[in-house]
């Protein structure tokens, strides 16, 4: 990567980690969008996984008193099932598929009948979403829109949502790194010093976000979280369609 690209990526990592530190979402989906534009898919997935793993570990530690370990534990069972299944395929999606799936997933979930709406306190749903979100991570690099919709569907408070989602995402991004940096690895995918910068930016952005979270109400948190998911998902769906249409023009 050139110096200019490294500076741009680091600035984006800092900003997106700050945003994720406030809402527990959005930062990762913005970051993967930029990385998919700048880098090959596998390199983007690995660098994104390192950044998001560091960001979520820091967030989980920051809000550790609010973690619902029962939810995270059941969710992890679904994640491990998904990793085992995907490891048999070695599939790497193209960019158009990644962007389309990023965009359409939240809208598909909102179309689910009310009596089947997401509930993070349902054990069955935790396993199913663990499988679905991990599969989406391996396809697109993030599961933010699906995981965000899942946690916003219940009655959990914002600190519990932030903390428990962080633990779930630590597992999800660990699975992604195992898959892209281990199962289907190519030498020299990401320089170690670039990975170090990613970890530093993630930790700094997450730390700067904590005072903002303390001042938010649960009502404001949910309002803006839903708006952010809708706007970003709509953008990526349109961009994915654009990528699909280019070869046809």
Secondary structure, 3 states (H helix, E strand, C coil): CCHHHHHHHHHHHHHHHHHHHHHCCCHHHHHHHHHHHHCCHHHHHHHHHHHHHHHHHHHHHHCHHHCCHHHHHHHHHHHHHHHHHHHCCCCCCCHHHHHHHHHHHHHHHHCCCHHHCCCCCCHHHHHHHHHHHHHHHHHHCCCHHHHHHHHHCCCCCHHHHHHHHHHHHHHHHHHHHHHHHHHCCCCCCCCHHHHHHHHHHHHHHHHHHHHHHHHCCHHHHHHHHHHHHHHHHHHHHHHHHHHHHHCCC
